[in-house]
Amino acid sequence: MVAVLSSETRPHFFLATLPTLPRISQAFPPLCEDIVLLLLQLGRVCTSHLTGIANLAGTDIVCSKATLSSERQMTVRSPGRTDEDLLTNLKLYTQLSNAIQLTFLQIVNSTALLRHQLH
């Protein structure tokens, strides 16, 4: 699923669907491992995309227009893409990265709680 979606549609799709994964993992505990693997793969793709867009390897990724320096905004040029497009893409992928981390934490917390209740 991660590879099928284009880089423009990927954040929109997963930002809409990630909130359902903790509930799915609670309802179907055997799927937890597969869901975590999906989150790991999506996280890798997201991090790779952020690094490629922002050219910020080894530094914190900041998505605020006020804090991005002009040099960093100008480091990546794609044919047919404006700086606003790149900034929007950077913001979406930063939101996606944060949503992936939050979803992972929710799944870990809910499965830990479930295990505690069973014992």
C-alpha positions in Angstrom: 0.0 0.0 0.0 2.8 2.4 0.8 4.5 1.9 -2.6 1.2 2.1 -4.6 0.3 5.6 -3.5 2.0 8.6 -5.0 4.1 10.9 -2.8 1.4 13.6 -3.1 -1.5 11.4 -2.0 0.3 9.2 0.6 0.1 11.7 3.5 -3.5 12.5 2.9 -4.5 8.8 2.8 -2.5 7.8 5.8 -3.4 10.8 7.9 -7.0 9.9 7.4 -6.5 6.1 8.2 -3.9 6.0 10.9 -6.4 6.9 13.7 -8.2 3.6 13.0 -5.2 1.4 13.5 -5.2 1.4 17.3 -8.8 0.3 17.4 -8.2 -2.4 14.8 -5.3 -3.7 16.8 -7.5 -3.8 19.9 -10.3 -5.6 18.1 -7.9 -8.0 16.3 -4.8 -8.6 18.5 -3.2 -11.0 16.0 -3.0 -8.1 13.5 -0.8 -6.0 15.9 2.5 -7.3 14.4 1.4 -6.6 10.9 0.1 -3.1 11.8 3.4 -2.3 13.6 5.3 -3.5 10.5 3.2 -1.2 8.3 3.9 1.7 10.6 7.7 0.9 10.5 7.6 0.8 6.7 5.6 4.0 6.4 7.9 5.7 8.9 10.9 4.8 6.8 9.3 6.1 3.7 8.2 9.2 5.4 11.6 9.9 6.9 13.2 9.3 3.5 10.8 11.6 1.8 11.3 14.4 4.5 15.1 14.1 4.1 14.9 14.2 0.4 12.5 17.3 0.3 14.2 19.3 3.0 17.8 18.2 2.4 18.2 18.3 6.2 19.9 15.0 6.9 21.3 14.9 10.4 19.3 17.9 11.6 15.9 18.4 13.2 13.2 18.8 10.6 11.3 22.0 11.1 8.1 22.7 9.2 7.4 26.3 10.3 7.9 28.7 7.4 9.1 31.3 9.8 12.0 29.1 11.0 13.0 27.6 7.7 15.9 29.6 6.3 15.8 30.9 2.7 18.8 28.7 1.9 17.0 25.6 3.1 13.9 26.5 1.1 16.0 26.9 -2.0 18.1 23.7 -1.6 15.6 21.4 -3.3 14.2 22.3 -6.7 11.9 20.1 -8.6 10.7 20.8 -12.1 7.2 22.4 -11.9 7.2 22.7 -8.1 7.3 26.0 -6.3 8.8 26.6 -2.8 5.2 26.7 -1.5 4.6 23.3 -2.9 7.7 22.0 -1.2 6.8 23.7 2.1 3.3 22.2 1.9 4.7 18.8 1.2 7.2 19.2 4.1 4.4 20.1 6.5 2.2 17.2 5.4 5.0 14.7 5.8 6.0 16.1 9.2 2.3 15.7 10.3 2.4 12.2 8.9 5.6 11.4 10.8 4.1 12.7 14.0 0.9 10.7 13.4 2.8 7.5 12.8 4.7 8.0 16.2 1.4 8.8 18.0 -0.3 5.7 16.5 2.6 3.5 17.4 2.5 4.8 21.0 -1.3 4.2 21.2 -0.9 0.7 20.0 1.9 -0.1 22.4 -0.1 1.4 25.3 -3.3 -0.4 24.4 -1.6 -3.8 24.0 0.3 -3.3 27.2 -3.0 -2.5 29.0 -4.7 -5.5 27.4 -1.8 -7.8 28.5 -2.0 -6.4 32.0 -5.8 -7.0 32.2 -5.3 -10.6 31.1 -2.8 -11.5 33.7 
